[in-house]
Amino acid sequence: MSRPYYRGSECAFGNLFMWQTCYDIFWTVAHDFLVIKVKRNDVDFFLQPFGGKDEDLPLLMQEIKEYNGGQPFEIHGIYDDGKERLLKAFPDLEITDDRDNWDYVYLQQNLATLAGRKYHGKKNHCNAFVKEHPDYVYEEMNRSNIDECIAFGDMWCERRMGDDPSLVCEKCAIHEALDNFEALKLRGGVIRIDGKVEAFSFGEKINDDTAVLHVEKANPEIRGLYAVINRDFAKNAWGDVTYLNREEDMGHEGLRMAKESYKPEFMIKKYSTVFK
């Protein structure tokens, strides 16, 4: 049996690492399966089991249930191959669509060039920005500017925490990632205006053709800046991949509209279930 080729954001080690404190992420290997446990909103759940043999899946699931005190447990982040394996082992298992957590995957070339009529509006945003800020500077994220990026991320999150308490967690995750930037083999891009950091983005390459972009922050008061950091980061940091996974929209209407407006090449579907 050939191994599936994963492009999903749950398969990015840096993603799991940066959110480990917020979500109490733990992992183990049992019967040659990688098992990952997560806690969100005081609810424990597991990601789909990775690896292992189909015939060992029922034994693994029973052991997870015993670990959970014999109680039903939730599984999230199930990809198409995981859904197929689970239904093969448990035909009566009810598996539901989890649209809010589908990943948006784009062609790197499309985001880097914004070529064609479908990106006309995005190109206009970029042109307007460049007209107002012709001397802006894009630079690679590295040891020399990471502290400034952390400070900018702190400010960005703190200004919005009153409306969105989850940003306390995101602020922590950004620190985890950037404090371990080199060890995690992350890549990042930074935009300066008049010498000041006004936007940054970072992510990681997870296989030969795909990178996952974890965080993108920009000063919302500067017109076109989000469009420019998106374009410049794709162009300068990711010329060696075909696809850029910009993760999920989490059910936020504004985020969904923004991600759809960049015309994803495809979506990575995800499902969830309760194993009883």
MOURGI-V456989 format. One line per field, one symbol per residue. ss: DSSP state (H for helix, E for strand, L for the rest). psi: psi as a letter, one per 20 degrees, with the letter a starting at -180 (. if undefined). burial: I if it has 24 or more other C-alpha atoms within 12 Angstrom, else O. Layout:
BEGIN
ss=???
psi=???
burial=???
END
This chain:
BEGIN
ss=LLLLLLLLHHHLHHHHHHLHHHHLLEEEEELLEEEEEEEELLEEEEELLEELLHHHHHHHHHHHHHHLLLLLEEEEEELHHHHHHHHHHLLLLLEEELHHHLEEEEEHHHHHHLLLHHHHHHHHHHHHHHHHLLLLEEEELLLLLHHHHHHHHHHHHHLLLLLLLLHHHHHHHHHHHHHLLLLLLLEEEEEEELLEEEEEEEEEELLLLEEEEEEEEELLLLLLHHHHHHHHHHHHHLLLLLEEELLLLLLLHHHHHHHHHLLLLEEELLEEEEEL
psi=pqpqopjqhijoghghghjhghjlpqqrppkjpppppqppljpprqrqpqbaqhiighgghhhggghkkjqqqqprkprghhgggghhhnhjpopqqmhijqqppqpghghhhkqrhijggghggghhghhhmijqppqppahhjghhggggggggghiihhhnhiigghgghgggghikgghilqqrqqpqpkippiqrqqaqpiahjpqpogpopqoiiopigghghgghggghikijrhqookarikjpgghggghhijmqhrqoqqrrroo.
burial=OOOOOIIIIIIIIIIIIIIIIIIOIOOOOOOOIOIIIIOOOOOIIIIIIIIIOIOOIIOIIOOIOOOOOOOOIIIIIIIIIIIOIIOOOIOOOOIOOIIIIIIIIIIIIIIIIIOOOOOOOIIOIIOOIOOOOOOIIIIIIIOOIIOIIIOIIIOIIOOOOOOOOOOIIIIIIIIIIIIOIOOIOIIIIIIIIOOOIIIIIIIIIIOOOIIIIIIIIIIOOIOIIIIIIIIIIIIIIIIOIIIIIIIIOOOOOOOIOOIIOIIIOOIIIIIIIIIO
END
